[in-house]
């Protein structure tokens, strides 16, 4: 464990010294019924010396563990890169970007995201961990984020001990239904009941839902039948480079124009 932690910290230092190692891939988010592209989620990746592109989860965890400058620098790189990539796309779509829970400590997150408020379709994804340590402070920050014009989405909904409470207190626009609930569909009776109930609850509260890790047609059919608006997963697309996502938007636009 200590060796892994040291390796992760060293990898973080190298990535921040050479930010060309860092890149974003974009996984499309689709309208569940029509298949139209609603937007995409920005996913941080790291390019290794071999040229291989891998998940950046190791350095992300290291940054969160260390906190302070390194974490804020990493999150700033993600926001700036997403902003620049989206500016080159042929049309504006919703873009979901993850915010680290540590960003909410001290409320400094507002100063960091204000420069990106002109992105009218930028959704910030948070987790319930953001709320647990400083609930009142976090609520105030979230409402200020909403006032700036950003969308707010709760990631991994239903996996924590108080997610339902967050629907009452968070000024949410949407929530992400995790693969842990989606993958067993439509054969697991308990997951069927849970997902049906969550979709009904979200609909009654005017909260959008994206089902993650949709990989099979039968999963999609169930989700559409029960009113899930948006889906994301390998059934539609794997995460792709910004240029590939731009090309996808262009192809979809030309098909619609015919």
PyMOL commands that set and color helices and strands:
alter all, ss='L'
color gray80, all
select helices_A, chain A and resi 2-17+19-21+57-66+68-87+101-107+109-116+129-132+135-147+163-169+179-182+189-204+217-225+242-257
alter helices_A, ss='H'
color red, helices_A
select strands_A, chain A and resi 22-31+37-47+53-55+94-98+122-126+151-157+174-177+208-211+230-231+240-241
alter strands_A, ss='S'
color yellow, strands_A
deselect
rebuild
show_as cartoon
